[in-house]
Structure formats: structure tokens, C-alpha cells
């Protein structure tokens, strides 16, 4: 057999800041409203307890939406590009058949990074107002900047870790991972209710409060404490409406 068009190069994320190893990406899952303060700033109710959580908000981005060099072209079709700072979880093993038990979920985790779930907020808001899917607000080109990955053993417990995003040297977002409504094992369990998790999957875990606009020329630095860093810039791109 011969391919009738040239195959696309695989999407890969570097392991370690200066490492020579790469993590090939299969799929990107994302979690919405996973910090109570962000849920409230978006006009949604935040659960008062675990018993009130219901089910998490889940959506997907294409793997080729990843940005690994920090260069983010301003996307077409929007005048409201927003940043959402997130913990990124890399799955290193296939989940067993069926629904994954919460107690077994952590064993699937290869490592962690930090990323931005970029959002065309005006398109998302317009779709929400009409009760329509908001894929165009989330799953667009260059919408998933991501750092290098750090093996889970080097990160240890996430509970005391924090996320911070600076834009043009000013802090825009800061949050503790202890404030996640759904923690990593719980989200993997919930994803397994709907999808077969596989090695190569990434999970963007949701954002704390403070989401806001990015403009061409803005420089950003996202950090998971002192463990991993993502730095980049928004370029002019193709912002025609």
C-alpha cells in the first residue's frame, strides 16, 4: 500500500527541559470548571462538597493543536483570545478494559507539565448562548501550548503544588492544586467512563480564576512551582475576522 498524501509528522512533547527523549501524543482531553473560583468567575455554580459535584465537564482538543515551541499565532475568527493556565497530565500506560478504578488510576500517569487551554471566548460565549457545542471556541489551531514533561516520580504529591501564570511580567493566574474539584485519579476514572485511555494521552486539568485576554506581542510564563516552566509569545498570526 502507498499513502495517497504525505503522512503528517507525529506530535511529540519533550521529556525534561534539556532531554533528548520525547512523549508521542495520541489525544488531548480537557476538564472544564475544575476550580471553584474559576467556575464562579464564569457565572457557574461551584459545588459545596464532593457529594454535589455531579459529573465533570469534559471536552477534547486535537493533538495537532499542541504548541511545543512557545510561539502562539493569534487565531483567526476571534477578538477575545483568553488564557487558561492548567496542569497537564501525561498518560504512560493503557488503562485496563472497562471503567478505571480511582485507586488504580495514578499508576497510569507518566508525568506532568504545565499548559494553556487557549479559548476563543467570544465564539464560546456565542455558542453557549444558543445551547450549541463550543468546539470552535476550544479546539482550534495552536490552542494548546504545553511545556516539557517531568516524570511523576520527580514531582511527587501534587497537593502542595501551585500553578502561576505571568503575562508581560504581571501575575494573571495563581492557584493551588489542592483546590481542584476533581483530582487526577478522579478525572482519569471519569474519563474512563466515556473513553478508552491510552498511553500517549494528555489531560489538561482545568484552570484557576484569573482568565483573561492575550494580545499579539504578549509574552507569557507559566510554572508548576519550580518544577516545570512554559514560556512563549503571542504573534500577529492570522487574526482577520
Secondary structure, DSSP 4 states (H G I P E B T S, - for coil): ---SSPPPPPPEEEESTT-SEEEE--EEEEEES-BHHHHHHTTPPPPSSGGG--S-EEEEE-GGGEESSSEEEPPTT-S-EEE-EEEEEEE-SPPPSSSPPHHHHGGGEEEEEEEEE-EEHHHHHHHHHTT---HHHHS-TT-EEE--BEEHHHH--STT-EEEEEETTEEEEEEEGGGBSS-HHHHHHHHHTTS---TTEEEE----S--EE--TT-EEEEEETTTEEEEEEEE------
